[in-house]
Amino acid sequence: MLDLVVLSLHFLLCFLIFLAIWRGHEDVDLPSSSTGTVEMEPDGLILIGKEEDIKKSQRITAKVNGREVVVFYHEGKFHALDSRCYHEGGPLCLGEIEDINGQACIVCPWHKYKITLETGEGLYEGINPLEPSPTPQWQSKGVKQRIHKVTVGNGNVYVSPPDLSVSFDSDYFADKYKNGGDLSMEK
């Protein structure tokens, strides 16, 4: 009986540690966005947060017109993109950033898809079977993830509203999780 109690406590402790790690990155839902409307500046930019706060946390998730957007601060630059991976909607806000051939890439925590922060290109390692000794090389799948223009001014970080006249693969999941859709970070 004592073994069962110890085992139960062990599983409870592991679960609590998992939750603490899973909730580790700061997610912010802008108060103005909870109703589906956001505060726009006169020039059309949307306030995401204070520059210093985002630099400290390295990333922040906000809603822009009901759409989840994640803003990263990495190596002195701000980058913003749809927060759901183009592949199956994985939460990019929980991904790690890797350098691949000199490009900063977010790695989707669900299936390890790699997406450049600068352009939204999906990257994969492929080989040319015609080479005598084929070695894997990083190649582009093309732009798959919608990126958002970031502007910094007066100590604040802003994003431009998305240009929806051009579509990207990530739009499917951005729409699926829009305006209070199933926002769970689980798979």
C-alpha positions in Angstrom: 0.0 0.0 0.0 2.8 2.4 0.8 4.4 1.7 -2.6 1.1 2.8 -4.2 1.1 6.0 -2.3 4.7 6.8 -3.1 4.1 6.0 -6.8 1.0 8.2 -6.8 3.0 11.1 -5.3 5.7 10.6 -7.8 3.3 10.8 -10.7 1.7 13.9 -9.2 5.1 15.6 -8.8 6.0 14.7 -12.4 2.7 16.1 -13.7 3.2 19.4 -11.8 6.8 19.7 -13.2 5.4 19.1 -16.7 2.8 21.9 -16.2 5.4 24.3 -14.9 7.6 23.7 -18.0 4.7 23.7 -20.4 3.5 27.1 -19.1 7.1 28.5 -19.0 6.8 31.1 -21.7 4.8 34.2 -21.2 1.6 34.4 -23.1 -0.3 37.7 -23.1 -3.7 38.3 -24.4 -4.1 42.1 -24.9 -7.1 43.4 -23.0 -8.4 45.1 -26.1 -8.2 42.0 -28.2 -10.4 39.9 -26.0 -13.5 41.3 -27.7 -12.0 40.7 -31.1 -11.0 44.4 -31.5 -7.6 45.9 -30.9 -6.3 49.3 -30.3 -4.9 50.6 -33.5 -2.5 53.5 -33.6 -3.4 56.3 -36.0 -0.9 54.8 -38.5 -2.7 51.4 -38.4 -0.1 49.7 -36.3 -1.2 47.4 -33.4 0.4 47.7 -30.0 1.8 44.4 -28.8 3.7 45.5 -25.7 6.6 47.3 -24.1 9.9 46.8 -25.8 11.8 46.1 -22.6 9.2 43.5 -21.4 9.4 41.6 -24.6 13.2 41.8 -24.6 13.2 40.2 -21.1 10.7 37.5 -21.9 12.2 36.8 -25.4 8.7 36.1 -26.7 5.1 37.1 -26.2 1.9 35.9 -27.7 -0.9 38.3 -28.4 -4.1 38.4 -30.5 -4.2 40.7 -33.5 -7.7 41.0 -34.9 -8.5 37.7 -33.2 -5.5 36.0 -34.7 -2.7 34.5 -32.5 0.6 36.2 -33.2 3.9 35.4 -31.5 6.6 38.0 -31.3 10.2 36.9 -30.7 13.2 38.9 -29.6 16.2 37.1 -30.8 19.8 38.3 -31.3 18.8 42.0 -31.2 15.8 41.7 -33.6 12.1 41.4 -33.2 10.2 38.9 -35.4 6.5 38.2 -35.5 4.6 35.3 -37.1 1.4 33.4 -36.8 1.7 31.4 -33.6 0.3 28.2 -35.0 2.6 26.0 -37.2 1.5 25.7 -40.8 1.9 21.9 -40.6 -0.7 20.9 -38.0 -1.2 24.0 -35.8 1.5 23.3 -33.2 2.1 26.2 -30.8 5.2 27.9 -32.0 5.3 30.1 -28.9 6.6 26.9 -27.1 9.2 26.1 -29.7 13.0 26.5 -29.4 15.0 28.8 -31.7 17.9 27.2 -33.7 20.4 28.6 -36.1 20.3 26.8 -39.4 22.8 28.0 -42.0 22.9 31.4 -40.4 19.1 31.8 -40.2 17.2 31.9 -37.0 14.5 29.3 -37.1 11.7 28.4 -34.7 11.3 24.6 -34.3 7.7 23.5 -33.8 7.4 21.5 -30.6 5.0 19.0 -32.1 6.7 17.7 -35.2 10.0 19.6 -35.3 9.2 21.5 -38.4 11.7 24.4 -38.9 10.5 27.8 -39.9 12.7 30.9 -40.5 11.8 33.8 -38.3 12.8 36.3 -41.0 10.9 35.0 -44.0 8.5 32.3 -42.8 10.1 29.7 -45.0 9.8 26.0 -44.1 13.1 24.3 -44.2 13.9 20.6 -44.5 17.1 18.5 -44.9 17.2 16.8 -48.3 19.7 14.9 -50.4 20.4 14.7 -54.1 20.4 11.0 -54.8 22.4 11.6 -58.0 25.5 12.7 -56.0 28.1 9.9 -55.5 28.1 10.4 -51.7 24.8 12.3 -51.0 25.0 14.5 -47.9 21.9 16.2 -46.5 21.5 19.9 -47.3 19.0 22.4 -45.9 16.5 23.3 -48.5 13.4 25.6 -48.6 9.8 24.4 -49.0 8.9 28.0 -49.8 7.2 30.5 -47.5 4.7 28.6 -45.4 4.2 30.7 -42.3 2.7 34.2 -42.3 5.1 36.8 -40.9 4.0 40.2 -39.6 6.0 43.4 -39.9 7.3 44.6 -36.5 7.9 48.3 -35.7 9.5 49.6 -32.6 8.9 53.1 -31.4 8.7 55.1 -28.2 9.6 52.0 -26.2 6.7 50.0 -27.6 6.5 47.1 -30.1 3.8 47.2 -32.8 2.8 44.8 -35.6 1.2 45.7 -38.9 -2.2 44.1 -39.5 -1.8 41.1 -41.9 -2.4 41.6 -45.6 -5.0 38.9 -46.1 -5.0 39.3 -49.9 -2.1 36.9 -50.0 -2.6 33.5 -48.4 -0.1 31.3 -46.6 -0.4 27.7 -45.3 -0.4 28.9 -41.7 -3.7 30.8 -42.4 -5.7 27.6 -42.1 -4.7 27.2 -38.4 -4.7 30.9 -37.7 -8.4 30.9 -38.7 -9.1 27.6 -36.9 -7.9 29.0 -33.6 -9.2 32.6 -34.2 -11.5 34.4 -31.7 -11.5 31.9 -28.9 -11.4 28.7 -31.0 -9.7 25.7 -29.4 -6.7 27.4 -28.0 -5.3 24.5 -26.1 -1.6 24.0 -26.5 -2.0 20.2 -26.4 -2.1 17.8 -29.3 
